[in-house]
């Protein structure tokens, strides 16, 4: 029986790394919990991981990458790496939202998942989803916003809340949504990237290297500083 090997990269979150899957099944995973070291470690860990299974890059059938939101530098590292792999090997690739993947991770816990990831500057990256065994469908568009503002935008149904931003603003969330469940979680999404990407590949929804796009949700700090008026 033919097996599809998928390689997943996450350098967008603070719980990133590289994962290998055979079809939808995760077979290997290396976590990198030091985001500042993504650029120097990611290629070495790709080689290490696939080598453990007797594979080389040309045996990989498709690639997937966490396209953001998250660290701007990290998003660029991951996208550039996967674009390079996909282009040189002429393989399909899938760029996935970090928020979507994190919501999908908790598909067995609750049907509606809300995600808040720390975006700094007193903001969060927020997303809300209906999750199933094969996908996380957005209820609202993903966006960067002040936490209370984002929380108030959600419909009245109950949600389970995940992501590091959820813990940072737990008191705000508890005051505004006292009946919702707050889970203590990190931002690890590599197994979910593999599973979601496999579903996209099966449905013929993969992209070429040139079609991969970042999911920044807002301007970087450096770009924002160019447009913010100076304070007197």
Secondary structure as GFF3:
##gff-version 3
##sequence-region A 1 232
A	DSSP	beta_strand	5	10	.	.	.	ID=ss1
A	DSSP	beta_strand	16	22	.	.	.	ID=ss2
A	DSSP	beta_strand	25	32	.	.	.	ID=ss3
A	DSSP	three_ten_helix	35	37	.	.	.	ID=ss4
A	DSSP	alpha_helix	38	52	.	.	.	ID=ss5
A	DSSP	three_ten_helix	57	59	.	.	.	ID=ss6
A	DSSP	beta_strand	62	66	.	.	.	ID=ss7
A	DSSP	alpha_helix	72	89	.	.	.	ID=ss8
A	DSSP	beta_strand	92	96	.	.	.	ID=ss9
A	DSSP	alpha_helix	98	105	.	.	.	ID=ss10
A	DSSP	beta_strand	112	120	.	.	.	ID=ss11
A	DSSP	beta_strand	123	131	.	.	.	ID=ss12
A	DSSP	beta_strand	136	145	.	.	.	ID=ss13
A	DSSP	alpha_helix	147	153	.	.	.	ID=ss14
A	DSSP	beta_strand	160	162	.	.	.	ID=ss15
A	DSSP	alpha_helix	164	168	.	.	.	ID=ss16
A	DSSP	alpha_helix	170	176	.	.	.	ID=ss17
A	DSSP	beta_strand	181	182	.	.	.	ID=ss18
A	DSSP	alpha_helix	190	202	.	.	.	ID=ss19
A	DSSP	three_ten_helix	209	211	.	.	.	ID=ss20
A	DSSP	alpha_helix	221	227	.	.	.	ID=ss21
###
